[in-house]
Amino acid sequence: MDLLSQMATFVRGVESGSLSAAAREQRISLAAVSRQISALEQDLGATLLLRSSRRLSVTDAGRRWYERAVGILREVDDARASVREGAEVHGALVMSASVTMASTLLVPRLPTLLRRHPRLLIDLRIEDRLIDLVSDGVDLAIRGGAPPPDSTTLVAQPLFRFRRLVMASPAYLRERGIPRDPSDLVRHDCLVVAPGSSVPLRWVLVRGAEERAVEVRGPLRTTTPLLLRDLARGGAGIAMLPSWLVAADCESGLLRRVLPEWESPPTALWAMYSTRLRGSPRIRAFLDGLDTLEEP
């Protein structure tokens, strides 16, 4: 029996939560689906699914097999597509991005991408946490700030480099005064990207070859820069935010740049995916859709 067919049947059963649904999707009988799953379990020497009259449960071994099977089936689809002249990009692309990057950089570009590739299905997972591409079943992750893991199993493609700028609302600056030197920040309410803690955080600022590190405190911390921007707009404090996130606010006057000669050291926005997906038409189509990304 074809192992790929068994894998596809198993994946459809897990995703639909029902072997009957998997049978309907594949237009085969329920008995044929059951035979495929049983043959797969016998070949692997492990129980993948627990079946009852009411529900279908996936075992620990089944979850591990599902994660690998999904990746293998996608690779097979990509391999087929890569040798078809003029073949349309099709299938699912599971993406992970932070709230800020997804809403500001990615979502505005998705309608054009989907019009260009109408058979492409994007599963966009918005999450402000570090992920494991394999165990989380993610094809492509967009992340910024910290360098990507040093791994031979991972492709980390830089999209563009950017800096963070110190920003505040005109109302806050009128009330609290304008910092003239990085050391002045210790007397201000600073809004920081970090998990909750009372321990001060350090902002590193550069001016030419000069570098200064300042410990900052403030009334609120969050893992989402987008929320810090909104809080800064409302006059809650001073925030250090990516240039691409605040470009429109600077033009409109909602935010003003503080310490305009100072900025963070440059950092990069990365697209990360498994080396197994190098050359994937879905990955390539998505990254081609981001070719207009650049620092404001």
C-alpha positions in Angstrom: 0.0 0.0 0.0 1.3 3.5 -0.9 2.9 5.1 2.1 2.1 8.6 0.8 -1.5 7.7 0.4 -1.6 6.4 4.0 0.0 9.6 5.2 -2.5 11.8 3.4 -5.4 9.8 4.8 -4.0 10.1 8.3 -3.4 13.8 8.0 -7.0 14.4 6.7 -8.4 12.3 9.5 -6.5 14.3 12.1 -7.4 17.6 10.6 -11.1 16.8 10.2 -11.4 14.9 13.5 -13.2 12.1 11.8 -12.3 9.1 9.6 -15.7 9.4 8.0 -14.9 13.0 7.0 -11.5 11.8 5.6 -13.3 9.2 3.6 -15.7 11.7 2.1 -12.9 14.1 1.2 -10.9 11.3 -0.5 -14.1 9.8 -2.1 -13.3 6.3 -0.7 -15.1 4.1 1.7 -14.7 4.3 5.5 -13.5 0.7 5.5 -10.7 1.7 3.0 -9.7 4.5 5.3 -9.6 2.2 8.3 -7.5 -0.3 6.4 -5.0 2.4 5.5 -4.7 3.7 9.1 -4.3 0.1 10.4 -1.7 -0.7 7.9 0.2 2.5 8.7 0.1 1.7 12.4 1.3 -1.8 11.8 4.2 -0.6 9.6 5.2 2.0 12.3 4.7 -0.3 15.2 2.8 2.4 17.1 -0.8 3.4 17.7 -1.5 6.7 16.1 -5.3 7.1 16.6 -7.7 6.0 19.3 -11.1 5.4 17.7 -14.5 5.2 19.4 -18.0 5.6 18.2 -18.1 9.2 19.4 -14.6 10.7 18.8 -11.2 10.3 17.3 -8.2 11.0 19.6 -4.6 11.4 18.5 -1.9 9.7 20.6 1.5 11.3 21.4 3.0 9.1 18.7 0.3 10.3 16.3 1.0 13.9 17.0 4.7 13.4 16.2 3.8 11.5 13.0 1.3 14.2 12.0 3.9 17.0 12.3 6.4 15.1 10.1 3.8 13.8 7.7 2.4 17.3 7.0 5.9 18.6 6.2 6.7 15.6 3.9 3.4 15.9 2.0 4.1 19.6 1.4 7.6 18.8 0.2 6.1 16.3 -2.3 3.7 18.9 -3.6 6.5 21.4 -3.9 8.7 18.9 -5.7 5.9 18.2 -8.2 5.2 21.9 -8.7 8.9 22.7 -9.3 9.1 20.5 -12.4 5.8 21.6 -14.0 6.4 24.3 -16.5 4.2 27.3 -15.7 2.4 25.5 -12.9 0.3 27.6 -10.6 1.5 28.1 -7.0 -1.0 26.2 -4.9 -1.6 24.6 -1.5 -1.3 25.8 2.1 1.5 27.9 3.5 1.5 28.0 7.3 3.0 31.3 8.5 3.8 32.7 11.9 4.3 36.4 12.6 4.1 38.7 15.6 1.0 40.9 16.1 2.9 44.0 15.1 4.6 42.6 12.0 1.5 40.9 10.8 -0.8 43.8 11.1 1.7 46.5 9.9 3.9 44.8 7.3 2.2 41.6 6.1 -1.6 42.0 6.0 -1.5 45.0 3.7 0.4 43.0 1.1 -1.6 39.8 1.3 -4.5 40.8 -1.0 -2.1 41.5 -3.9 -0.3 38.2 -3.2 -3.6 36.2 -3.1 -4.8 37.8 -6.3 -1.5 36.9 -8.0 -1.8 33.3 -6.7 -5.5 32.4 -6.3 -4.8 28.8 -5.5 -2.5 29.7 -2.6 -4.0 29.2 0.9 -2.2 31.2 3.7 -2.7 30.0 7.3 -1.5 33.1 9.2 -0.8 32.5 12.9 -0.3 35.7 14.9 1.7 35.1 18.0 4.2 37.0 20.1 6.3 34.1 21.1 9.3 32.1 20.0 8.3 29.0 18.0 9.8 25.8 16.8 9.1 25.4 13.1 8.8 21.6 13.2 6.9 21.0 16.4 4.5 23.9 15.7 3.9 22.8 12.1 5.0 26.2 10.7 6.4 26.6 7.2 7.6 30.2 7.4 8.2 32.5 10.4 8.7 36.3 10.2 10.6 37.7 13.1 12.7 40.7 14.0 15.2 41.9 16.6 17.2 39.0 18.0 19.4 37.0 15.5 17.9 33.7 14.3 19.1 30.4 15.8 22.4 29.2 14.4 21.2 26.0 12.8 22.0 24.0 9.7 18.4 23.0 9.5 17.1 26.5 9.2 17.3 29.1 6.4 17.2 32.7 7.8 16.8 35.2 5.0 17.1 38.9 6.0 14.3 41.0 4.5 15.6 44.4 5.5 17.5 46.2 8.3 15.9 48.8 10.5 16.5 50.9 13.6 14.4 51.7 16.7 13.6 55.4 17.4 12.7 57.0 20.7 9.2 58.4 20.4 6.6 60.3 22.5 3.4 62.3 21.9 3.5 66.1 21.9 1.1 66.1 24.9 3.5 64.0 27.0 6.5 66.2 26.1 4.6 69.4 26.9 3.7 68.0 30.3 7.0 66.2 31.3 9.6 68.1 29.2 11.8 67.0 26.4 14.9 64.8 27.1 18.1 66.4 25.8 20.5 63.6 26.6 20.0 59.8 26.9 20.7 60.1 30.7 17.5 62.2 31.0 15.4 59.1 30.2 15.8 57.8 33.7 13.4 60.6 34.9 10.7 59.7 32.4 8.0 57.1 32.1 9.4 54.6 29.6 7.2 52.1 27.8 9.1 48.9 27.2 8.8 45.7 25.2 9.4 43.0 27.9 7.5 40.5 30.1 6.3 41.9 33.3 9.0 42.6 35.9 10.2 45.5 38.1 13.8 45.0 37.0 15.0 48.0 34.9 15.7 47.4 31.3 18.5 48.8 29.2 18.0 50.8 26.1 21.1 50.9 23.9 21.4 54.1 21.8 24.1 55.1 19.3 25.1 58.4 17.7 27.8 57.8 15.1 30.5 55.9 16.9 29.3 56.8 20.3 27.1 54.2 22.2 25.2 54.8 25.5 23.2 52.3 27.6 20.4 53.6 29.8 18.4 51.8 32.4 14.7 52.7 32.0 11.6 52.2 34.0 8.0 52.8 33.3 4.4 52.1 34.2 3.7 49.4 31.6 5.5 46.6 29.8 4.2 44.4 27.0 5.5 41.9 24.3 3.7 43.9 21.6 5.3 47.0 20.1 2.0 47.9 18.4 0.4 48.4 21.8 3.4 50.5 23.0 2.9 52.8 19.9 -0.8 53.3 20.8 0.1 54.0 24.4 2.8 56.5 23.4 0.2 58.2 21.1 -2.1 58.5 24.1 0.6 60.2 26.2 1.4 57.3 28.5 5.2 57.7 28.1 8.2 57.4 25.9 8.8 54.3 23.8 11.6 53.0 21.6 9.9 51.7 18.5 10.8 50.3 15.0 11.2 53.0 12.4 8.7 51.2 10.0 6.1 51.2 12.8 6.1 55.0 13.5 6.9 56.5 10.1 3.2 57.5 9.5 2.9 58.9 13.0 6.0 61.1 12.5 4.5 62.5 9.3 1.1 63.1 10.9 2.5 64.6 14.1 0.8 62.0 16.4 4.3 61.2 17.7 7.5 63.2 17.9 11.0 61.8 17.8 12.9 62.3 21.0 16.7 62.6 21.0 16.7 62.8 17.2 20.5 62.3 17.0 20.2 58.9 18.8 18.8 55.6 17.6 19.2 51.9 18.3 21.9 49.8 16.6 20.6 48.4 13.4 18.8 45.1 13.5 17.1 42.9 10.9 13.7 41.5 10.0 14.1 37.8 9.1 12.1 35.2 7.1 12.9 31.8 8.6 12.0 28.4 7.2 13.3 24.8 7.2 16.1 23.9 4.7 13.8 21.2 3.5 11.6 23.9 2.0 14.4 25.7 0.1 13.1 26.3 -3.4 9.4 25.7 -2.4 7.1 27.5 -4.8 4.9 28.7 -1.9 7.8 30.1 0.1 9.3 31.7 -3.0 5.9 33.3 -4.0 5.4 34.7 -0.5 8.9 36.2 -0.3 8.6 37.7 -3.8 5.4 39.4 -2.5 7.6 41.1 0.2 10.2 42.5 -2.1 8.9 46.0 -1.5 9.7 45.8 2.2 12.3 48.4 3.2 13.0 50.7 6.1 11.2 54.0 5.9 
